[in-house]
């Protein structure tokens, strides 16, 4: 699906506040309410808009640690491993990547003990050869809302 400038403006408003009504969005970008409604439905149907959410402050929720873990996988089991890891509720992202490792995951943990248990569970998976975990010291920017 290709999007135009009006679609981009609509998406931008939803990224600022997903609770905005069609009327509020229309007013902010200077189009008719029907335009916002029809274009929003079209983008939902096409799967461009997958859902509506809030942006949480994970630290205030008790997730003190952010870990970025590189994973090396054996025996061509990358997709199986990624699907298994993605089931963990504290996993924010799972990527298979180019380079020296096969996958990178970003996860949030409440404390070192949770991270330790997770890392040991990862290493206990039959096709995980090794991991290399980086602990985030300071988050300068963390925002996946792009348009």
GISUL-V694682 format. One line per field, one symbol per residue. ss: DSSP state (2 for helix, 1 for strand, 0 for the rest). phi: phi as a letter, one per 40 degrees, with the letter a starting at -180 (. if undefined). Layout:
ss: ???
phi: ???
//
This chain:
ss: 000022222222222200000222222220002222222222222000000000000000000011111111100002222222220000111111000000111111100222222222222200011111111000000000000
phi: .cbbccccccccccccaccdcdcccdccbgbcddccccccccccccgcccibabbbccccchccbbbbbcbbbbggbdccccccccccccccabbcbchcbcabbbabbcacccccccccccccccbccabbbbcccbccaaaccba
//
